Amino acid sequence: MSKFLITGAAGFIGFHLVSSLIKDDNFVFGLDNINDYYDVSLKFARLRECGINSDLIAINSQVNSEKWENYQFTRMDLEDKAGLIKLFKKEKFDYVVNLAAQAGVRYSIDNPDVYIQSNIIGFFNILEACRYYPVKFLLYASSSSVYGDNYKTPFSEIDNVDHPISLYAATKKSNELMAFTYSHLYKIPLAGLRFFTVYGPWGRPDMAVYKFTEAILDNKVLKVYGNGTLLRDFTFIDDIIDGITKILDHQSSANPPEILNIGNNHPVTVNALISEIEHCLNIKPVIEFLPIQPGDVKATFADISRINSYCNFTPHTNLSLGIKKYCDWHLAYRRDKGRTI
């Protein structure tokens, strides 16, 4: 049985990864600070799905899952270096998947401090912990935002990424440089994943799929930036988890490249996304088209040949199927919260 630390365990991708790893009879330790960047009720709902009693959660306290005996959760900031080092010393993790970060391109424009604290200092502390208490493998989240306004498509890992256009992207590029340095100096086996617009059940409320679905159901105007022509490589969560688990399974026999794109390799316009949501909900949205916002890129498009070559990753969920699964979840989640549909 392998022991995993998943940071960002109350987050969207972290929640799904915990659920997947648990089913393979691993011991999983989840960590999250449950910040209020978006509605914490969704984060607590994800934790409850994993059997974590939210009434028992306090800073630095460990809570055992009532659903899975091989899952524990603790609420902790990555900025708490002493607490993190103590945790690594006690638990002796085999694998670390660092998904914790301050997310959001637009939020970083008005709130830069939290990105430095969480994404730079927090990630530095993860690297330090892996340095002093070595793990078999560290997998960490980067982002497709590092490509900036790259005009060459699809985006390849060998492309120049020296011109990020948001602080969020700059912190993720910094993570990649920090990881390379620590791997070189201290022989930490690791890889970074550049995620491309992940969506699906239990997704984040600040992301377009959630915001558009909620606005349509509430009969509110959809504010669509870039006139709906921006291209996004929407990638369904099940495909993302499949890719992560394949990398984790494969790395014991072959070291992965230091950076891997993980995306759908099939970008569509935001207008096409809205059409799919409209079809699933059978409600005609009212749309207000607006200019592109600062920090937004015109397109994302993942070249996934490297990850495919490494671990045979191929996404299988097209946008129509993914949005259908998403809308089914969103409607059920609203009902559970007592909201009208």
C-alpha positions as semicolon CSV with decimal commas, in nm:
position;residue;x (nm);y (nm);z (nm)
1;M;0,000;0,000;0,000
2;S;0,138;0,339;-0,103
3;K;0,089;0,653;0,104
4;F;-0,016;0,967;-0,085
5;L;-0,033;1,329;0,021
6;I;-0,284;1,525;-0,188
7;T;-0,277;1,899;-0,127
8;G;-0,582;2,094;-0,236
9;A;-0,789;1,789;-0,136
10;A;-1,107;1,993;-0,088
11;G;-1,063;2,147;-0,431
12;F;-1,209;2,035;-0,760
13;I;-0,928;1,817;-0,901
14;G;-0,803;1,715;-0,558
15;F;-1,143;1,581;-0,454
16;H;-1,168;1,363;-0,765
17;L;-0,810;1,240;-0,730
18;V;-0,863;1,142;-0,366
19;S;-1,172;0,943;-0,466
20;S;-0,980;0,765;-0,742
21;L;-0,670;0,679;-0,539
22;I;-0,875;0,552;-0,245
23;K;-1,048;0,299;-0,467
24;D;-0,708;0,149;-0,553
25;D;-0,651;0,069;-0,183
26;N;-0,387;0,334;-0,124
27;F;-0,360;0,533;0,198
28;V;-0,443;0,892;0,119
29;F;-0,379;1,198;0,334
30;G;-0,566;1,508;0,221
31;L;-0,460;1,863;0,302
32;D;-0,641;2,190;0,231
33;N;-0,670;2,529;0,399
34;I;-1,033;2,572;0,278
35;N;-0,989;2,939;0,195
36;D;-1,282;3,158;0,093
37;Y;-1,174;3,236;-0,266
38;Y;-1,509;3,080;-0,357
39;D;-1,805;2,950;-0,154
40;V;-1,662;2,717;0,109
41;S;-1,990;2,525;0,126
42;L;-1,888;2,350;-0,196
43;K;-1,552;2,256;-0,047
44;F;-1,719;2,116;0,263
45;A;-1,967;1,927;0,045
46;R;-1,679;1,764;-0,141
47;L;-1,522;1,665;0,190
48;R;-1,849;1,516;0,310
49;E;-1,861;1,307;-0,008
50;C;-1,530;1,162;0,112
51;G;-1,668;1,090;0,458
52;I;-1,504;1,385;0,634
53;N;-1,723;1,535;0,907
54;S;-1,694;1,910;0,852
55;D;-1,789;1,977;1,215
56;L;-1,460;1,820;1,324
57;I;-1,234;2,021;1,097
58;A;-1,002;2,263;1,276
59;I;-0,662;2,405;1,188
60;N;-0,392;2,133;1,199
61;S;-0,629;1,868;1,335
62;Q;-0,649;1,531;1,159
63;V;-0,994;1,394;1,078
64;N;-1,052;1,032;0,982
65;S;-1,296;0,956;0,703
66;E;-1,619;0,789;0,812
67;K;-1,647;0,641;0,462
68;W;-1,295;0,515;0,391
69;E;-1,068;0,388;0,665
70;N;-0,762;0,468;0,453
71;Y;-0,835;0,841;0,422
72;Q;-0,738;1,120;0,661
73;F;-0,776;1,495;0,617
74;T;-0,615;1,795;0,783
75;R;-0,679;2,166;0,742
76;M;-0,347;2,342;0,696
77;D;-0,187;2,629;0,505
78;L;0,111;2,540;0,288
79;E;0,264;2,862;0,419
80;D;0,292;2,688;0,760
81;K;0,638;2,547;0,695
82;A;0,692;2,410;1,046
83;G;0,357;2,231;1,039
84;L;0,423;2,089;0,694
85;I;0,771;1,965;0,785
86;K;0,629;1,804;1,098
87;L;0,362;1,631;0,890
88;F;0,617;1,494;0,641
89;K;0,838;1,370;0,922
90;K;0,549;1,190;1,090
91;E;0,372;1,042;0,787
92;K;0,666;0,950;0,561
93;F;0,476;0,991;0,234
94;D;0,564;0,785;-0,072
95;Y;0,402;1,022;-0,320
96;V;0,296;1,387;-0,313
97;V;0,052;1,546;-0,556
98;N;0,054;1,921;-0,500
99;L;-0,270;2,069;-0,632
100;A;-0,306;2,341;-0,369
101;A;-0,271;2,692;-0,509
102;Q;-0,444;3,025;-0,526
103;A;-0,631;2,991;-0,853
104;G;-0,779;3,245;-1,090
105;V;-0,626;3,466;-1,356
106;R;-0,851;3,769;-1,303
107;Y;-0,841;3,751;-0,923
108;S;-0,462;3,781;-0,934
109;I;-0,487;4,130;-1,083
110;D;-0,653;4,275;-0,773
111;N;-0,517;4,036;-0,508
112;P;-0,149;3,972;-0,590
113;D;-0,032;3,911;-0,233
114;V;-0,220;3,585;-0,186
115;Y;-0,060;3,441;-0,502
116;I;0,290;3,504;-0,371
117;Q;0,205;3,352;-0,034
118;S;0,025;3,042;-0,161
119;N;0,183;2,970;-0,497
120;I;0,543;3,075;-0,431
121;I;0,603;3,037;-0,058
122;G;0,361;2,746;-0,024
123;F;0,523;2,555;-0,310
124;F;0,871;2,634;-0,177
125;N;0,767;2,471;0,152
126;I;0,648;2,159;-0,033
127;L;0,985;2,136;-0,207
128;E;1,169;2,183;0,122
129;A;0,962;1,908;0,285
130;C;1,039;1,673;-0,005
131;R;1,405;1,765;0,028
132;Y;1,432;1,676;0,397
133;Y;1,189;1,384;0,392
134;P;1,237;1,235;0,045
135;V;0,945;1,093;-0,150
136;K;0,938;0,853;-0,443
137;F;0,773;1,112;-0,664
138;L;0,629;1,464;-0,655
139;L;0,364;1,561;-0,909
140;Y;0,262;1,925;-0,902
141;A;0,010;2,149;-1,077
142;S;0,128;2,405;-1,325
143;S;-0,111;2,567;-1,574
144;S;-0,169;2,628;-1,943
145;S;-0,170;2,998;-1,852
146;V;0,212;2,993;-1,863
147;Y;0,189;2,997;-2,243
148;G;0,047;3,351;-2,237
149;D;-0,072;3,475;-2,574
150;N;0,123;3,213;-2,765
151;Y;0,034;3,245;-3,134
152;K;0,175;2,904;-3,229
153;T;-0,078;2,628;-3,177
154;P;-0,109;2,372;-3,041
155;F;0,092;2,471;-2,734
156;S;0,394;2,247;-2,688
157;E;0,608;2,194;-2,378
158;I;0,910;2,306;-2,579
159;D;0,755;2,648;-2,656
160;N;0,900;2,959;-2,494
161;V;0,696;3,055;-2,186
162;D;0,890;3,362;-2,075
163;H;0,604;3,608;-2,125
164;P;0,315;3,530;-1,887
165;I;0,038;3,793;-1,899
166;S;-0,102;3,747;-1,547
167;L;0,056;3,715;-1,204
168;Y;-0,113;3,377;-1,164
169;A;0,068;3,254;-1,476
170;A;0,395;3,405;-1,352
171;T;0,369;3,212;-1,024
172;K;0,309;2,888;-1,212
173;K;0,610;2,952;-1,435
174;S;0,807;3,020;-1,116
175;N;0,693;2,686;-0,975
176;E;0,836;2,509;-1,279
177;L;1,173;2,681;-1,235
178;M;1,180;2,612;-0,862
179;A;1,092;2,246;-0,920
180;F;1,366;2,205;-1,180
181;T;1,623;2,354;-0,942
182;Y;1,523;2,135;-0,647
183;S;1,514;1,826;-0,864
184;H;1,864;1,905;-0,994
185;L;2,016;1,990;-0,656
186;Y;1,845;1,735;-0,434
187;K;1,751;1,459;-0,678
188;I;1,378;1,491;-0,614
189;P;1,193;1,290;-0,880
190;L;0,911;1,513;-1,002
191;A;0,699;1,637;-1,289
192;G;0,470;1,935;-1,345
193;L;0,133;1,924;-1,520
194;R;0,008;2,211;-1,732
195;F;-0,369;2,177;-1,696
196;F;-0,598;2,300;-1,974
197;T;-0,940;2,438;-1,863
198;V;-1,064;2,149;-1,651
199;Y;-1,441;2,115;-1,602
200;G;-1,690;1,859;-1,474
201;P;-1,904;1,765;-1,171
202;W;-1,801;1,939;-0,848
203;G;-1,625;2,207;-1,055
204;R;-1,526;2,552;-0,934
205;P;-1,787;2,833;-0,922
206;D;-1,539;3,083;-1,067
207;M;-1,501;2,883;-1,388
208;A;-1,703;2,953;-1,701
209;V;-1,898;2,625;-1,708
210;Y;-2,032;2,673;-1,354
211;K;-2,094;3,047;-1,393
212;F;-2,279;3,012;-1,722
213;T;-2,494;2,722;-1,599
214;E;-2,586;2,906;-1,281
215;A;-2,666;3,230;-1,464
216;I;-2,890;3,053;-1,717
217;L;-3,080;2,872;-1,441
218;D;-3,124;3,200;-1,251
219;N;-3,238;3,384;-1,565
220;K;-2,946;3,626;-1,535
221;V;-2,754;3,790;-1,816
222;L;-2,442;3,599;-1,923
223;K;-2,144;3,833;-1,941
224;V;-1,929;3,683;-2,214
225;Y;-1,586;3,835;-2,266
226;G;-1,401;3,843;-2,593
227;N;-1,738;3,831;-2,772
228;G;-1,750;3,457;-2,714
229;T;-1,480;3,389;-2,972
230;L;-1,206;3,296;-2,725
231;L;-1,089;2,938;-2,776
232;R;-1,052;2,706;-2,480
233;D;-0,928;2,347;-2,466
234;F;-1,200;2,228;-2,225
235;T;-1,087;1,903;-2,060
236;F;-1,326;1,680;-1,868
237;I;-1,230;1,587;-1,513
238;D;-1,246;1,210;-1,570
239;D;-0,984;1,242;-1,844
240;I;-0,766;1,455;-1,616
241;I;-0,780;1,197;-1,336
242;D;-0,708;0,919;-1,583
243;G;-0,398;1,106;-1,696
244;I;-0,275;1,174;-1,343
245;T;-0,317;0,813;-1,232
246;K;-0,142;0,687;-1,545
247;I;0,155;0,910;-1,472
248;L;0,168;0,794;-1,110
249;D;0,147;0,430;-1,217
250;H;0,403;0,467;-1,494
251;Q;0,671;0,675;-1,321
252;S;0,804;0,379;-1,120
253;S;0,928;0,219;-1,442
254;A;1,021;0,528;-1,643
255;N;1,096;0,881;-1,530
256;P;0,848;1,124;-1,686
257;P;0,950;1,445;-1,863
258;E;0,977;1,736;-1,620
259;I;0,676;1,916;-1,778
260;L;0,364;1,763;-1,934
261;N;0,060;1,919;-2,097
262;I;-0,267;1,757;-1,997
263;G;-0,559;1,872;-2,208
264;N;-0,826;1,769;-2,454
265;N;-0,637;1,868;-2,772
266;H;-0,964;1,998;-2,919
267;P;-1,033;2,367;-2,844
268;V;-1,378;2,519;-2,898
269;T;-1,513;2,872;-2,870
270;V;-1,686;2,997;-2,558
271;N;-1,994;3,045;-2,777
272;A;-1,990;2,672;-2,856
273;L;-1,969;2,597;-2,484
274;I;-2,275;2,815;-2,418
275;S;-2,466;2,637;-2,694
276;E;-2,397;2,299;-2,531
277;I;-2,515;2,423;-2,191
278;E;-2,824;2,577;-2,352
279;H;-2,902;2,244;-2,518
280;C;-2,869;2,048;-2,192
281;L;-3,079;2,291;-1,987
282;N;-3,325;2,368;-2,265
283;I;-3,318;2,736;-2,166
284;K;-3,229;3,020;-2,401
285;P;-2,966;3,244;-2,236
286;V;-2,954;3,621;-2,250
287;I;-2,600;3,720;-2,344
288;E;-2,405;4,044;-2,307
289;F;-2,090;4,037;-2,515
290;L;-1,794;4,229;-2,371
291;P;-1,431;4,296;-2,474
292;I;-1,157;4,062;-2,361
293;Q;-1,042;4,121;-2,002
294;P;-0,685;4,196;-1,890
295;G;-0,494;3,874;-1,825
296;D;-0,714;3,662;-2,054
297;V;-0,556;3,481;-2,349
298;K;-0,722;3,443;-2,687
299;A;-0,676;3,067;-2,709
300;T;-0,555;2,757;-2,529
301;F;-0,475;2,442;-2,724
302;A;-0,277;2,151;-2,580
303;D;-0,026;1,946;-2,773
304;I;-0,058;1,617;-2,583
305;S;0,188;1,411;-2,785
306;R;0,442;1,408;-2,500
307;I;0,204;1,273;-2,234
308;N;0,056;1,030;-2,485
309;S;0,401;0,898;-2,566
310;Y;0,493;0,869;-2,200
311;C;0,187;0,694;-2,056
312;N;-0,061;0,648;-2,341
313;F;-0,287;0,930;-2,226
314;T;-0,578;0,998;-2,461
315;P;-0,887;1,200;-2,359
316;H;-1,217;1,028;-2,438
317;T;-1,482;1,281;-2,335
318;N;-1,609;1,522;-2,597
319;L;-1,771;1,851;-2,497
320;S;-2,129;1,734;-2,555
321;L;-2,094;1,435;-2,324
322;G;-1,893;1,627;-2,067
323;I;-2,143;1,912;-2,046
324;K;-2,432;1,664;-2,018
325;K;-2,262;1,498;-1,719
326;Y;-2,182;1,837;-1,573
327;C;-2,535;1,974;-1,603
328;D;-2,681;1,658;-1,446
329;W;-2,456;1,714;-1,145
330;H;-2,524;2,089;-1,127
331;L;-2,901;2,039;-1,123
332;A;-2,872;1,775;-0,850
333;Y;-2,642;1,999;-0,646
334;R;-2,891;2,286;-0,665
335;R;-3,170;2,057;-0,552
336;D;-2,961;1,940;-0,257
337;K;-2,913;2,304;-0,157
338;G;-3,289;2,361;-0,179
339;R;-3,268;2,590;-0,479
340;T;-3,518;2,598;-0,762
341;I;-3,419;2,474;-1,107
